[in-house]
Amino acid sequence: MFNNVQKKSRSSKKEISEQLLDLFKIGVFGVQPKNILDSYLKVIKKQIIVKKSTSKKKVYSNVNKIFPICIGKASVDMAKKVKEIFKNSDLKIEKGVVIVNKENFKKISGFKCFSSNHPVPDKKGFEATNYLRNYLSNLNANDLVLVFISGGGSALAPLPVDQINLKDKVLVNKILLECGANIKEINAVRKHLSKIKGGNLCKICFPAYIQSFILSDVIGDDLSSIASGMTTYDETTFSDVQNILKKYRVWKKIPTKVQNFIKLGEKNKELETPKKNDVFFKKTNNILIGSNNLCLEKIQKYCESSKISSKIWIRNIEGDVRKVTKDLARKIKNIKIKRPIILISGGETTVKVKGSGKGGRNQEFGLYFCKEMKIQNPNQKFYILSAGTDGRDGPTNSAGAILSHSSLTDISKNKINLSKELKNNNSYEVLKKIKSLVIIDGTNTNVADVQLIYLS
């Protein structure tokens, strides 16, 4: 793969696009639970061994009952792998629980499986999470809960506090997704409106042991933000929540019941999320098994072994998509290109939704990048793939976009007013018309987004 790109500067548009997509899929493969989980979890006789680092491990012996639960977009693969790991061991696991998005849903024997909605929580997700809470009630001190968490878990497992209802929480979630807040800020709000997030899952499971395996979709891999930190203590407060909502000027847009609960939480410390010194965290162990950085490294490693000129260019990309693409185009201007090269980057941008169109952050990323390249580097030949590793970008069936230096010409030929469509957040329809959408199946994983830029 990419041999022709290295030998010829006139490789076809289709060839380069397909090869970028292949590289993206290689990165995704490298962070699928079925390919990494058994590096961290082993069962030998009646011992459960968890790899904490290259030199450290945690061993669970004399365990009473084992309860496996999988929450997030990677849940199906995680459940399958757990079954495989325990299949020939001397330990038996209880019937587990899977909560996963509808695109990735499959029934797994030995697990009660729930299909839930993402990115907007729904009644099915509420019912699934309520079942989970009851399932984990009344555990004993020698029981072990194995928690497998992946991206999307926050929306997939809604369980609002008693003072508000699901409809209120869905509206707050929608407002947060559209206002331009980053994932850490969004999750800070979600935690304080939930019975399960922000460490509350540990509270439910106590006095049992909890061992979690976390696949990160959050930039910087802050465990307290991934799926809103179900098994980690929360450092944010109700005051932080109010400040976030006011920062993005949406405080007055959220339901009155939610406003009142946040105000009450500032006064009543018993309503605050669990903190670092709470007793149940002494029996909780969290481990990170995969991340955006690992995905980028898998792509880079493949490129090196295949003698493809490439480098990991920028890690942890975040911020408004328009500002990010402008910065990237400016940085490319200073790169001296001696031969074709692939720049590998990843992260998670944000989009302020002001229009009524259809699209996602990766689709907008690609289009804004093309606009900025025309302004700042009009003679530079390039291709760009920007896609979500979960196979879904926003509320669409697309993972993202693959575009090139000729895409703006294609848009013009189709008589599309790109500025108008972007203002309406209608990137999907633009890309559909020029056949530049990335359409793939759900990937059973989620480690944020990847950008691959080919320069020649």
N, C-alpha and C positions, 0 to 999 in steps of 0.2 A: 504494500500500500504506500502511496506517495512516491514510488520510484520514478514515475513519469514526471511528477512535479519537480523532482530534483534534477532531472535530465533536461527537461524542456521548460522554457518560460511561457510557451503558448499552450499550456494544458487547457482542455475544454472546461467551460463553466460547470457543466454537469459533473465532470470528473472531480474537480476540486471540491465542489459542494458535497458530493457523496463521500469523499475521503475525510472531510471535516466531520461529517455525521458519524462515520465509522470511528473516528478518534473519540468523539463524544460518548459513543456507546461503550467503548473500551473503558473509559473512566467510570461510567455508570456500573458496568459489570464488576469493577473492582471495589465498589462500595455496596454491593447487594449482600444482605445478611447471609444468604446461602453460601457465599464465597469467603466470609470472614468470621462468622460467629464461632465456629469450632476452634479458632485460634485463641479464644478467650474463655471458653467454657468446655470443661472436660469432666467426665464422670468415670472414676476408677473404683471399682467395687462399690462400697457404700459411702464414698467420699465425693463431694462436689468441689472441683478445683477451679478457681477463677483466677485468670492471669491479670494482675494489676499493672505490671510493667515487665520489662525484660528480665528483671531480677527478683520481683516480688509476686507472691501469689496469696490468695485467701482460700482457706480450706474449710468447708462445712462438713462436720461429722455429727453423727447421732441426731440427725434431723427427723422430726416426726412426720409431718405431711409437707408435700411440695406443691405449691400453687403457681402455675405459669400463666402470666397475663401479657398480652401483646397489644399495644395501643399505638396507632400511627399508620402511615402509608406502607411501611415495610412489614406489617404484622403477619401477613400470610406466609411470606418466606421465613420469617422468624419462627413462627409456629411449626412449620415443616422441619426446620433445622433442629429445633428443640426436641421434637419427636425422634428424629434420627439420632441425636446425641444420647438420649435416654433409652433408646430401643433395646440395646443389648447389655444394659447395666443391671445391677442388683437393686436399683432404686426405682420405685414407681412414682409417677406424677399424677396428681388429681386431674380431673377434667378441667381444662383451662378456659380462658376467655380471649377472644380476638375481637378488636374493634378496628375496622379498616374502612377506607373510602370505597365507594361503590364501584369505581373503575378497577380496583384491585381485588374485589371481594371473591372469595372462594370458600367453600365449606371444607374444613379440615377435621378429620375424625379425631376424637379426643378433646375437641375444643367446641365451646359454644361460640358461634361466629355471628357477628353483627355487622351489617352494612350501614355506614353513616355518611353524612354529607360533608363536603369540603369545597370551598373555604367557608361557607355559611353554615353554622350549626343547624340541625333539624331535630324533629321530635324523635326520630329513630335513634339518633345519637344520645339524646336525653334518656330514652328507655334503656339503651345499652349500658350507659354509665350508672344508672340507678341499679340495674341488675348487678353490675360489677361491685358497687358499694355493698350490696347485700351479701354477695358472694364472699367478700373479704371480711365481713363482720364476724366477731366471736372466734378469732384465731388464738392459738395457744403460743406460749413462749418459745417452744422448740419447733414451731412451724417455720417454713421458709417460703417467702413469696419471691418468685423470679419475675422481674418486671422488664419487659423488652419494649423500649420507647423509641419511636422514630418521628420524623417531621410530620406535621399535620395533626398530631395527637391532640393539640389544644382545641381545635374546632371539632374534631371527631368525637370528643368525649366531653360534652357540655353537661354540667350539673350545677346550676345556679344556686346561690344561697337562698334561704327561704323568703327573704324580704323582696326578692324580684322574681319574675317568671322568665321562661325561655324566650318569649317574644321580646322582652326588654333586652335580654342579653344578645339576641340576634341583631337587634337594631344597633346596640353599642358596638358590636363586632363589625358591622357593615360601615358604620361611621369611622371607626378606627382604620379599616382597610383602605378607605377612600381619602382620608385626610392627609396622608403622607407621613404618618408616624412610622418609625422603624419597628422591627419585630420585637426588640427588647421592651420598647415603650408599650406596644400593643399587649404583650404578655404581662407586663406589670399591672395593667388594668384588668385583664382576664383573671389573673390569680386572685385578686381581691373580690371578685364577684362569683367565686367558685367554691364548692365543697370538696373538690378533689385536687385542684392545682395548688401551686405554691407550697408544696410539702404536705398538703392535707391528705394525700394518699397514705403517707407514712402514719399519720394520726389514726386513720381508719384501720390500718393493719396492725398497729401496736397491740400486744407485745411481741408479735412475730418478728423474725428477721426479714429484712428486705435486701435483695441483691438486684440492682438494676443494670441493664446493658443499654447504652444510649447511642443512637445514631444521630449525629448532629446536623440540623439544617440551619443553624444559627451562626452568624459570622462571629469568630472569636471563640466559639464552642463553650459559651457560658452555660453550664449545666442547669442553672436555675431558670434559663430562658427557653430551653428546648422543650417543646410541648408544655410550656408554662410551668416547668419545674415541678412535676408531680412528686418526685422523690428527693427533692433538695430544698433546703431552707431558703426563705425569701428575705432578701435584704431591702426590698422596697416597702413603702408604707402607704397608707391611705392618703397622706399628704402628697406623696409623689404622684399618686393616681390623679388627684385633683389638678396638680400642676401640669401634668401631661395633657389632660383634656383642655385646660385653659391655654396651654402653649399653642395648640393647633386650632384654637378658637371653636371648639365643639362642645364645651361644657354645657351651654344652653340648649344644644341640640339633643342631648341624651335625655331619656325619660326622667320625670320628676322622682319616681321611686328609686332610681339608681343614684341620682344626686343626693337624696335624703339618706340612703344607705352609706354612701361614701362619707358624708358629713358625720353620721353616727359612728362610723368606724374610726374617725379621727379622735373622737371623744372616748369611745369604749375600747380599751386595749384588748379585751377578750375576743373581739371580732377580727383582730389583726391576724395576718397569716403567720404560720409557724416560723420561729427564728432559730438561729444557730445552736443555742444552748438547750433547746427542748429535748426532753429525754428520749423520744423515739428515734432521733437521728443517731443515737449511740448504737443502734442496732441496724443501721442503714449503710450500705456500701454502694457507691455509684462508679461505673466505669465507662469510659468513652470508647466505642468500637469502630467508629467511622466518622468522616467529616468531609467538608469541601476540600480541605487541603490534601487529604488522602486521595480524593478523586483526581485532583490536578497532578499529583505525583504519579499516579497510575498512568495517566496520559503521557507525561514526560518520560517515564521509564520505557514505555512502549516506543516512543519516538527515538529515544537513544538506541534501543536494541535494533530498531529498523533503519538507523542512520538517517533519520529525518531531522533537518535543522529546526530546532525549537528551543524555547526556554519558558520557564514559569515566570511570567512578566509581573503580574500584580495579584497579590492575594487579598482576600477580605474586602473586595469592592463593596461599597455601600454608599447610599445617598440618593438624591433625586436623579432620575435617569437622564435628564437633560444636561445637568451639570457634569455628571460622570462622563457621558459621551463627549462632551466638549473638552474635558480634561484629557481623555484618552487620545483624541485626535491631535491635540496640541503636543502631547508626548511623542506621538508617532513622527511628527515633523522633525524631531531631533534624532531619530534612529537612522544610522547609516546602513543601508541594506546592500550587502555585497552579493547575497544569493537569497533565493526564496526562504522564508522563515515562518514558523508558526509561533505566535505569541499566545501563551496559555494563561488564562485568568479566571477568577471565580469570585462569587460573593452573592449579594442580594441587594438590588436597588429598590427604590420606591417610586411610585407614580401618584401624583395628585389627580384623582378622578374628578373632573369637572363636567365632562360630557356624558352622553347616553349611549355611546358606541360600544363595540365589543373588542376586547383585546387583553393584553397582559404586559407585564413589565419587560419581559424578554423581547416581545414583538415590538414594543416601543423603543427598546434599546437599539435594536437593529436599524430601525428607520431613522432615529435621531443620529445614530453613528454615521449613517450614509450622508445625511445632511451636513454634519460637521466636517466630514472628510472632504466633501465638495468645496466647502468654504476654506478650510485650512490646508488641505493637501490635494488640490484639484487634479494633479497629474499622477497621483499614487494609485497603482493597481492593488486591489485588496479583495478579500472575501471575509465575511464574518458570520460565525454561528453564535447565537446567544439562545440558550435553552435551559429549561428547568430539569433537574435530574430526576424528578418524579414523573416526567412525561406530560406534565400539565402546566400551562402558563395562564394564570388568572382563571376566570370562569369560561374556559374554552376547551376544545378538544385538541389543541395544539400545544407542543412543548416550547415553541419559540419560533425563531426565524433563521434562515440562511440567506444572506444578501451579498451583493458585490458592488464594485465601482460602477457597474452598468445598471444597477437597480433603479436609480432615479430616472434614467432614460426610459426604462420599461414602464415606470409609473406615469411618466409624462405621455407616453404613447397610448396609454389606456385612459387618457384625459381625466386623471385623478388629481384633485387639488389636495396635495399631501398636507399642507399646513392646516387646512380646514379639517381634514380627517383626524389629524393628530390632536387638534384642539378638542375634537369630539371624542377622543380616546377610542378611535375606530380603526386601530392598527390591523386587527384580524382581517377585515374586509379588504383593506389595501393589499395585504400580503397574499390573500386568497386569489385576488385577481391577477397577480403577477407570479403565482405558483411558487411562493417563497416560504410557505409555512413548513415547520417541522412537525409532521404527524407521525407519532409512534404510540405504541401501547403503553399502559401504565407500567412502571419499571419495578414496582415493589421495593423501592428505596426512595430516599429524599435527603440530599445534602446541599440544598440551595441550587444556585445557578452556575453555569459554565459559559465562558466566552472564549472562542477560538478565533484568532485573527490571522489570516494568511496574507503576507506581504511579499510582493515580487518586484 
